[in-house]
Amino acid sequence: MAFDIRGAALAAWGYIRKNPDELALATRNAVGLRFGVPLAALRYLAATAATGKKAPKDIALSTSPPALELGATVDAMGTSLRAQAAIRIDEVEVSADELKIGIVLSNVRLKLLTDSDSPVATLVKSGALDLSKPGNLVGVLPKRPAAIVDAKDDHITIDLMKVPKIAKNKRLRKVLKVVTPLVGIRKIETDADHLYVTLRATPAGLREAIDAAKQALTE
């Protein structure tokens, strides 16, 4: 299903009408290179983007600052589960060669929604899964996604540049070569109602950015 741009615009306008202070808050934060996304917007995106038989359902978003709380109903090898976790971003490294994100998972919970004798259900029922160290579970997956470059204890590192479709996107790489010498991501965090991205400006990278822009124009 295509993304409903009109629906998103109407939802955003309705949110601003109900929360007029958002514009003033966004202006103040922008001065400090801090940009917030209302949790209501993330909930809307999650509800409209999750389609298909295998897609997560009943997605719930909340916060336990600085973490984002995520819950969803998922199908794990034919077993219906309710999965919940607190997700904190503790590392972001962006360049033309990597899009690396470090994730700390805590308060991970799994609940069987139907009675089943599947291998997954048996594991959940047995209590053998150490959910306090989800990285160790991800690390031993037989078909681990290419984007997961490291997983240990409560920490998982993802590099989106390991996804072939993203790595082969020449336009994206050109943009990153120009932008990343000047601007980086300092941190990603939450408060009660927002997800915030704080940027880091690096004026010393201006020359590198100009050279990258010149190179992009000549290619």
LUMFI-164343 format. One record per residue: residue number from 1; y, z, x of N, C-alpha, C in turn; residue in three letters. Coordinates in Angstrom, 1 decimal, padded with zeros to 4 digits. Example, Ala and Ser with C-alpha at 12.3 -4.5 7.8 and 13.67 -1.06 7.14 Angstrom:
BEGIN
nr:n_north:n_up:n_east:ca_north:ca_up:ca_east:c_north:c_up:c_east:rest
1:-005.7:007.8:013.2:-004.5:007.8:012.3:-003.3:007.8:013.2:ALA
2:-002.2:007.1:012.8:-001.1:007.1:013.7:000.0:007.9:012.9:SER
//
This chain:
BEGIN
nr:n_north:n_up:n_east:ca_north:ca_up:ca_east:c_north:c_up:c_east:rest
1:-001.2:000.0:000.8:000.0:000.0:000.0:001.2:000.0:000.9:MET
2:002.2:-000.9:000.6:003.4:-001.0:001.4:004.3:000.2:001.1:ALA
3:005.1:000.5:002.1:006.0:001.7:002.0:007.1:001.4:001.0:PHE
4:007.3:002.3:000.1:008.3:002.1:-001.0:009.7:002.5:-000.5:ASP
5:010.4:001.5:000.1:011.8:001.8:000.6:012.7:002.3:-000.5:ILE
6:012.7:001.6:-001.6:013.6:002.0:-002.7:013.3:003.4:-003.2:ARG
7:012.0:003.7:-003.3:011.6:005.0:-003.8:012.1:006.1:-002.8:GLY
8:011.9:005.8:-001.5:012.3:006.7:-000.5:013.9:006.9:-000.5:ALA
9:014.6:005.8:-000.7:016.1:006.0:-000.7:016.5:006.8:-001.9:ALA
10:015.9:006.6:-003.1:016.2:007.4:-004.2:015.9:008.8:-004.1:LEU
11:014.7:009.1:-003.4:014.3:010.5:-003.2:015.3:011.1:-002.2:ALA
12:015.8:010.4:-001.2:016.7:011.0:-000.2:018.0:011.3:-000.9:ALA
13:018.5:010.4:-001.7:019.8:010.6:-002.4:019.7:011.8:-003.4:TRP
14:018.5:011.9:-004.1:018.4:013.0:-005.0:018.3:014.3:-004.2:GLY
15:017.7:014.3:-003.0:017.7:015.5:-002.2:019.1:016.0:-001.7:TYR
16:019.9:015.0:-001.3:021.2:015.3:-000.8:022.1:015.8:-002.0:ILE
17:021.9:015.2:-003.1:022.7:015.7:-004.3:022.4:017.2:-004.6:ARG
18:021.1:017.5:-004.5:020.7:018.9:-004.7:021.0:019.9:-003.6:LYS
19:021.2:019.3:-002.4:021.4:020.1:-001.2:022.6:019.5:-000.4:ASN
20:023.8:019.6:-000.9:025.0:019.0:-000.3:025.3:019.6:001.1:PRO
21:024.8:020.7:001.4:025.1:021.3:002.7:024.3:020.6:003.8:ASP
22:023.4:019.8:003.5:022.6:019.1:004.5:023.4:018.2:005.4:GLU
23:024.4:017.5:004.8:025.3:016.6:005.6:026.1:017.4:006.6:LEU
24:026.7:018.5:006.2:027.4:019.3:007.1:026.5:019.9:008.2:ALA
25:025.3:020.3:007.9:024.4:020.8:008.9:024.0:019.8:009.8:LEU
26:023.7:018.6:009.3:023.3:017.4:010.2:024.5:017.1:011.2:ALA
27:025.7:017.2:010.7:026.8:016.9:011.6:027.0:017.9:012.7:THR
28:026.8:019.2:012.4:026.9:020.2:013.4:025.8:020.1:014.4:ARG
29:024.6:019.8:013.9:023.5:019.7:014.9:023.6:018.5:015.8:ASN
30:024.2:017.4:015.2:024.3:016.1:016.0:025.1:016.3:017.2:ALA
31:026.1:017.2:017.1:027.0:017.5:018.3:026.2:018.0:019.5:VAL
32:025.1:018.8:019.2:024.3:019.3:020.2:023.0:018.5:020.4:GLY
33:023.1:017.2:020.0:021.9:016.3:020.1:020.6:016.9:019.4:LEU
34:020.8:017.5:018.3:019.7:018.1:017.6:019.7:017.4:016.2:ARG
35:018.6:016.9:015.9:018.4:016.1:014.6:017.3:016.7:013.8:PHE
36:017.6:017.0:012.5:016.6:017.6:011.7:016.1:016.7:010.6:GLY
37:014.8:016.8:010.2:014.2:016.1:009.1:013.8:017.2:008.1:VAL
38:014.4:017.1:006.9:014.0:018.1:005.9:012.5:018.1:005.6:PRO
39:011.9:019.2:005.4:010.5:019.3:005.1:010.1:018.5:003.9:LEU
40:011.1:018.5:002.9:010.9:017.8:001.7:010.7:016.3:002.0:ALA
41:011.4:015.8:003.0:011.2:014.3:003.3:009.8:014.1:003.9:ALA
42:009.4:015.0:004.8:008.0:014.9:005.4:007.0:015.0:004.3:LEU
43:007.2:015.8:003.3:006.2:015.9:002.2:006.1:014.6:001.4:ARG
44:007.3:014.0:001.2:007.3:012.8:000.5:006.6:011.7:001.3:TYR
45:006.9:011.6:002.6:006.2:010.6:003.4:004.7:010.8:003.4:LEU
46:004.3:012.0:003.5:002.8:012.3:003.6:002.2:011.9:002.3:ALA
47:002.8:012.2:001.2:002.3:011.9:-000.2:002.2:010.4:-000.4:ALA
48:003.1:009.6:000.1:003.2:008.2:-000.1:002.4:007.4:000.9:THR
49:002.2:008.0:002.1:001.6:007.2:003.2:000.1:007.4:003.2:ALA
50:-000.4:008.5:002.7:-001.9:008.8:002.7:-002.5:008.0:001.5:ALA
51:-003.1:006.9:001.9:-003.8:006.0:000.9:-005.2:005.6:001.4:THR
52:-006.0:005.2:000.5:-007.3:004.8:001.0:-008.4:005.9:000.7:GLY
53:-009.6:005.5:000.7:-010.7:006.4:000.3:-010.9:007.5:001.4:LYS
54:-010.7:007.1:002.7:-010.9:008.0:003.8:-009.6:008.8:004.2:LYS
55:-008.5:008.5:003.6:-007.3:009.1:004.0:-007.3:010.6:003.5:ALA
56:-006.6:011.5:004.3:-006.5:012.9:003.8:-005.8:013.0:002.5:PRO
57:-006.2:014.0:001.7:-005.6:014.1:000.4:-005.1:015.5:000.2:LYS
58:-004.2:015.7:-000.8:-003.6:017.0:-001.1:-003.0:017.6:000.1:ASP
59:-002.2:016.8:000.8:-001.5:017.2:002.0:-000.4:018.3:001.7:ILE
60:-000.5:019.4:002.4:000.5:020.5:002.2:001.2:020.7:003.5:ALA
61:002.5:020.8:003.5:003.3:021.1:004.7:004.2:022.3:004.5:LEU
62:004.2:023.2:005.5:005.1:024.3:005.5:005.4:024.6:006.9:SER
63:006.1:025.7:007.2:006.4:026.0:008.6:006.1:027.5:008.9:THR
64:005.8:027.8:010.1:005.8:029.1:010.7:006.5:029.0:012.1:SER
65:007.8:028.9:012.0:008.6:028.5:013.2:008.1:029.2:014.5:PRO
66:008.0:028.4:015.6:008.5:027.0:015.7:007.4:026.0:015.3:PRO
67:006.3:026.4:014.7:005.2:025.5:014.4:005.3:024.9:013.0:ALA
68:004.6:023.8:012.8:004.5:023.2:011.5:003.1:023.5:011.0:LEU
69:003.1:024.0:009.7:001.8:024.3:009.1:001.3:023.1:008.3:GLU
70:000.1:022.6:008.5:-000.4:021.4:007.9:-001.8:021.8:007.2:LEU
71:-001.9:021.3:006.0:-003.2:021.5:005.3:-003.5:020.2:004.6:GLY
72:-004.8:019.9:004.5:-005.2:018.6:003.9:-006.7:018.7:003.5:ALA
73:-007.1:017.9:002.5:-008.5:017.8:002.2:-009.0:016.5:002.9:THR
74:-010.1:016.7:003.6:-010.6:015.5:004.4:-012.1:015.3:004.2:VAL
75:-012.5:014.1:004.5:-013.9:013.8:004.4:-014.4:013.7:005.8:ASP
76:-015.3:014.7:006.2:-015.9:014.7:007.5:-017.3:014.3:007.5:ALA
77:-017.6:013.1:007.7:-019.0:012.6:007.7:-019.7:012.9:006.4:MET
78:-018.9:012.6:005.3:-019.5:012.8:003.9:-019.3:014.2:003.4:GLY
79:-018.7:015.1:004.2:-018.6:016.5:003.7:-017.1:016.7:003.4:THR
80:-016.8:017.2:002.2:-015.4:017.5:001.8:-015.0:018.8:002.3:SER
81:-013.9:018.8:003.1:-013.4:020.0:003.7:-011.9:020.2:003.4:LEU
82:-011.5:021.5:003.3:-010.1:021.8:003.3:-009.8:022.3:004.7:ARG
83:-008.9:021.6:005.4:-008.6:021.9:006.8:-007.1:022.4:006.9:ALA
84:-006.8:023.4:007.6:-005.5:023.9:007.8:-005.3:024.4:009.2:GLN
85:-004.0:024.2:009.7:-003.7:024.6:011.1:-002.2:024.7:011.3:ALA
86:-001.8:025.5:012.2:-000.4:025.5:012.7:-000.3:024.7:013.9:ALA
87:000.7:023.7:013.9:000.8:022.8:015.0:002.2:023.0:015.7:ILE
88:002.1:023.2:017.0:003.3:023.4:017.8:003.3:022.4:018.9:ARG
89:004.5:021.7:019.0:004.7:020.7:020.1:005.3:021.4:021.3:ILE
90:004.5:021.4:022.4:005.1:022.1:023.6:005.4:021.2:024.8:ASP
91:005.1:019.9:024.6:005.4:019.0:025.7:005.6:017.6:025.1:GLU
92:006.7:016.9:025.5:006.9:015.5:025.1:007.4:014.8:026.4:VAL
93:006.7:013.8:026.7:007.0:012.9:027.9:007.0:011.5:027.4:GLU
94:008.2:010.8:027.5:008.4:009.5:027.0:008.9:008.6:028.1:VAL
95:008.2:007.5:028.4:008.7:006.5:029.3:008.1:005.2:028.9:SER
96:008.4:004.1:029.7:007.8:002.8:029.4:006.3:002.8:029.6:ALA
97:005.8:003.8:030.3:004.3:003.8:030.6:003.6:004.9:029.9:ASP
98:004.2:005.8:029.2:003.5:006.9:028.5:004.3:007.4:027.3:GLU
99:003.6:007.8:026.3:004.2:008.4:025.1:003.3:009.7:024.9:LEU
100:003.5:010.7:025.7:002.6:011.8:025.8:003.2:013.0:025.0:LYS
101:002.3:013.6:024.2:002.7:014.7:023.3:001.6:015.8:023.5:ILE
102:002.1:017.0:023.9:001.2:018.1:024.0:001.3:019.0:022.7:GLY
103:000.1:019.3:022.2:000.0:020.0:020.9:-000.8:021.3:021.1:ILE
104:-000.2:022.4:020.6:-000.9:023.6:020.5:-001.4:023.9:019.1:VAL
105:-002.7:024.1:018.9:-003.2:024.3:017.5:-003.6:025.8:017.4:LEU
106:-003.2:026.4:016.3:-003.5:027.8:016.1:-003.8:028.0:014.6:SER
107:-004.4:029.2:014.3:-004.7:029.5:012.9:-005.5:028.4:012.2:ASN
108:-006.4:027.8:012.9:-007.2:026.7:012.4:-008.3:027.3:011.4:VAL
109:-008.3:026.7:010.2:-009.3:027.1:009.2:-010.0:025.9:008.5:ARG
110:-011.2:026.1:008.3:-012.0:025.0:007.6:-012.7:025.7:006.4:LEU
111:-012.7:025.0:005.2:-013.3:025.6:004.0:-014.1:024.4:003.4:LYS
112:-015.4:024.7:003.1:-016.2:023.7:002.4:-015.8:023.7:000.9:LEU
113:-015.6:022.5:000.4:-015.2:022.3:-001.0:-016.3:022.0:-001.9:LEU
114:-017.4:021.6:-001.3:-018.7:021.3:-002.1:-019.9:021.8:-001.3:THR
115:-020.9:022.2:-002.1:-022.1:022.7:-001.4:-022.8:021.5:-000.8:ASP
116:-023.2:021.6:000.5:-023.8:020.5:001.2:-024.7:021.0:002.3:SER
117:-025.7:020.2:002.6:-026.6:020.5:003.7:-026.4:019.5:004.9:ASP
118:-025.2:018.9:004.9:-024.9:018.0:006.0:-024.8:018.7:007.3:SER
119:-024.9:018.0:008.5:-024.7:018.7:009.8:-023.3:019.4:009.8:PRO
120:-022.3:018.8:009.3:-020.9:019.4:009.4:-020.9:020.7:008.5:VAL
121:-021.4:020.6:007.3:-021.5:021.8:006.5:-022.3:022.9:007.1:ALA
122:-023.4:022.5:007.7:-024.2:023.6:008.4:-023.5:024.3:009.5:THR
123:-022.7:023.5:010.2:-021.9:024.1:011.3:-020.8:025.0:010.8:LEU
124:-020.2:024.6:009.7:-019.1:025.4:009.1:-019.7:026.7:008.6:VAL
125:-020.8:026.6:007.9:-021.4:027.8:007.3:-021.9:028.7:008.3:LYS
126:-022.4:028.2:009.4:-023.0:029.1:010.5:-022.0:029.9:011.2:SER
127:-020.7:029.5:011.2:-019.7:030.2:011.9:-019.8:030.0:013.4:GLY
128:-020.6:028.9:013.8:-020.8:028.6:015.2:-019.6:028.0:015.9:ALA
129:-018.7:027.4:015.0:-017.5:026.7:015.5:-016.5:027.7:015.9:LEU
130:-016.0:027.6:017.2:-014.9:028.5:017.7:-013.6:027.9:017.3:ASP
131:-013.1:028.2:016.2:-011.8:027.5:015.7:-010.6:028.1:016.4:LEU
132:-010.8:029.1:017.3:-009.6:029.6:018.1:-009.4:028.7:019.3:SER
133:-010.4:027.8:019.6:-010.3:026.9:020.7:-010.6:025.5:020.2:LYS
134:-009.8:024.9:019.3:-010.1:023.6:018.8:-010.2:022.5:019.8:PRO
135:-009.4:022.7:020.9:-009.4:021.7:022.0:-010.8:021.5:022.6:GLY
136:-011.6:022.6:022.7:-012.9:022.5:023.2:-013.8:021.6:022.3:ASN
137:-013.6:021.8:021.0:-014.4:021.0:020.0:-014.1:019.5:020.1:LEU
138:-012.8:019.2:020.2:-012.3:017.9:020.3:-012.8:017.2:021.6:VAL
139:-012.8:018.0:022.7:-013.2:017.6:024.0:-014.6:017.1:024.1:GLY
140:-015.5:017.5:023.2:-016.9:017.1:023.3:-017.3:016.1:022.2:VAL
141:-016.3:015.6:021.5:-016.6:014.6:020.5:-017.2:013.3:021.1:LEU
142:-018.3:012.8:020.6:-018.9:011.6:021.2:-018.1:010.4:021.2:PRO
143:-017.2:010.2:020.1:-016.3:009.1:020.0:-014.9:009.5:019.9:LYS
144:-014.4:010.2:021.0:-013.1:010.7:021.0:-012.0:009.6:021.0:ARG
145:-011.0:009.6:020.1:-010.0:008.6:020.1:-009.4:008.4:021.5:PRO
146:-009.0:007.1:021.8:-008.5:006.8:023.1:-007.2:007.5:023.4:ALA
147:-006.4:007.8:022.4:-005.1:008.5:022.5:-005.2:009.9:023.0:ALA
148:-006.4:010.6:022.8:-006.6:012.0:023.3:-007.0:012.0:024.7:ILE
149:-006.0:012.3:025.6:-006.3:012.3:027.0:-006.8:013.6:027.6:VAL
150:-006.5:014.7:026.9:-007.0:016.0:027.4:-007.1:016.9:026.2:ASP
151:-008.1:017.8:026.2:-008.3:018.7:025.1:-009.1:019.9:025.7:ALA
152:-008.4:021.1:025.6:-009.0:022.3:026.2:-008.4:023.5:025.5:LYS
153:-009.3:024.5:025.1:-008.9:025.7:024.4:-008.1:025.4:023.2:ASP
154:-006.8:025.8:023.1:-006.0:025.5:021.9:-005.1:024.4:022.1:ASP
155:-005.2:023.6:023.2:-004.3:022.6:023.6:-004.9:021.2:023.5:HIS
156:-004.2:020.2:022.9:-004.6:018.8:022.9:-003.4:018.0:023.4:ILE
157:-003.7:017.1:024.3:-002.7:016.2:024.8:-003.0:014.8:024.3:THR
158:-002.0:014.1:023.7:-002.1:012.8:023.2:-001.2:011.8:023.9:ILE
159:-001.7:010.7:024.3:-000.8:009.7:024.9:-001.0:008.4:024.1:ASP
160:000.0:008.1:023.3:000.0:007.0:022.4:-000.1:005.6:023.1:LEU
161:000.3:005.6:024.4:000.2:004.4:025.2:-001.2:004.0:025.5:MET
162:-002.2:004.9:025.2:-003.6:004.7:025.4:-004.1:003.9:024.2:LYS
163:-003.4:003.8:023.2:-003.8:002.9:022.0:-003.4:001.5:022.3:VAL
164:-004.4:000.6:022.4:-004.2:-000.8:022.9:-003.1:-001.5:022.1:PRO
165:-003.0:-001.3:020.8:-002.0:-002.0:020.1:-000.6:-001.6:020.5:LYS
166:-000.4:-000.3:020.8:000.9:000.2:021.2:001.2:-000.2:022.6:ILE
167:000.2:-000.1:023.5:000.4:-000.5:024.9:000.7:-001.9:025.1:ALA
168:000.3:-002.8:024.2:000.5:-004.2:024.4:001.8:-004.7:023.7:LYS
169:002.5:-003.7:023.1:003.8:-004.1:022.4:004.9:-004.2:023.5:ASN
170:005.2:-005.4:023.9:006.2:-005.7:025.0:007.6:-005.3:024.5:LYS
171:007.9:-005.5:023.3:009.2:-005.1:022.8:009.5:-003.6:022.9:ARG
172:008.5:-002.9:022.5:008.6:-001.4:022.6:008.8:-001.0:024.0:LEU
173:008.0:-001.5:024.9:008.1:-001.1:026.3:009.5:-001.5:026.9:ARG
174:010.1:-002.6:026.5:011.4:-003.0:027.0:012.5:-002.0:026.4:LYS
175:012.3:-001.6:025.2:013.3:-000.6:024.6:013.2:000.7:025.3:VAL
176:011.9:001.1:025.6:011.7:002.4:026.3:012.3:002.4:027.7:LEU
177:012.2:001.2:028.4:012.7:001.1:029.7:014.2:001.3:029.8:LYS
178:014.9:000.8:028.7:016.4:001.0:028.6:016.8:002.3:028.2:VAL
179:016.1:002.9:027.2:016.5:004.1:026.5:016.1:005.4:027.3:VAL
180:014.9:005.5:027.8:014.4:006.7:028.4:015.1:007.2:029.6:THR
181:015.7:006.3:030.5:016.5:006.9:031.6:017.7:007.6:031.1:PRO
182:018.2:007.4:029.9:019.4:008.0:029.4:019.1:009.2:028.5:LEU
183:018.1:009.1:027.7:017.8:010.1:026.6:016.3:010.4:026.7:VAL
184:016.1:011.7:026.6:014.7:012.3:026.5:014.6:013.3:025.4:GLY
185:013.4:013.7:025.1:013.2:014.7:024.1:013.0:016.1:024.8:ILE
186:013.9:017.0:024.5:013.9:018.3:025.1:012.8:019.2:024.4:ARG
187:012.8:019.2:023.0:011.9:020.0:022.3:011.8:019.6:020.8:LYS
188:010.7:019.9:020.2:010.5:019.7:018.8:010.0:021.0:018.2:ILE
189:010.7:021.5:017.1:010.5:022.8:016.6:010.8:022.8:015.1:GLU
190:010.6:023.9:014.4:010.9:024.0:013.0:011.7:025.2:012.7:THR
191:012.3:025.2:011.5:012.8:026.4:010.9:012.2:026.5:009.5:ASP
192:012.7:027.2:008.6:012.1:027.4:007.3:012.0:026.1:006.5:ALA
193:013.0:025.2:006.7:013.0:024.0:005.9:013.1:022.7:006.6:ASP
194:013.1:022.7:007.9:013.3:021.4:008.7:012.4:021.3:009.9:HIS
195:012.1:020.1:010.3:011.6:019.8:011.6:012.7:019.2:012.5:LEU
196:012.9:019.9:013.6:014.0:019.5:014.5:013.6:018.8:015.8:TYR
197:014.3:017.8:016.2:014.1:017.1:017.5:015.4:017.3:018.2:VAL
198:015.3:017.9:019.4:016.5:018.1:020.3:016.3:017.2:021.4:THR
199:017.4:016.4:021.6:017.4:015.4:022.7:018.0:015.9:024.0:LEU
200:017.7:015.3:025.1:018.3:015.6:026.4:019.0:014.4:026.9:ARG
201:020.3:014.5:027.2:021.0:013.3:027.7:021.0:013.4:029.2:ALA
202:020.8:012.2:029.9:020.7:012.1:031.3:021.7:011.0:031.8:THR
203:023.0:011.3:031.9:023.9:010.3:032.3:023.6:009.6:033.7:PRO
204:022.9:010.4:034.5:022.6:009.9:035.9:021.7:008.7:035.8:ALA
205:021.0:008.5:034.6:020.1:007.4:034.5:020.8:006.1:034.0:GLY
206:022.1:006.1:033.9:022.8:004.9:033.4:022.5:003.7:034.2:LEU
207:022.6:003.7:035.5:022.3:002.6:036.4:020.9:002.0:036.1:ARG
208:019.9:002.9:036.0:018.6:002.4:035.8:018.5:001.7:034.4:GLU
209:019.2:002.3:033.4:019.1:001.7:032.1:019.8:000.4:032.0:ALA
210:020.9:000.2:032.8:021.6:-001.1:032.8:020.7:-002.1:033.5:ILE
211:020.1:-001.8:034.6:019.2:-002.7:035.3:018.0:-003.1:034.4:ASP
212:017.5:-002.2:033.6:016.4:-002.5:032.7:016.8:-003.4:031.6:ALA
213:018.1:-003.2:031.1:018.6:-004.0:030.0:018.8:-005.5:030.6:ALA
214:019.3:-005.6:031.8:019.5:-006.9:032.4:018.2:-007.6:032.5:LYS
215:017.2:-006.9:033.0:015.9:-007.5:033.2:015.3:-008.0:031.8:GLN
216:015.5:-007.2:030.8:015.0:-007.5:029.5:015.6:-008.8:028.9:ALA
217:016.9:-009.0:029.2:017.6:-010.1:028.7:017.2:-011.4:029.4:LEU
218:016.7:-011.3:030.7:016.3:-012.5:031.5:014.9:-012.8:031.3:THR
219:014.1:-012.0:030.7:012.7:-012.3:030.5:012.4:-013.1:029.2:GLU
//
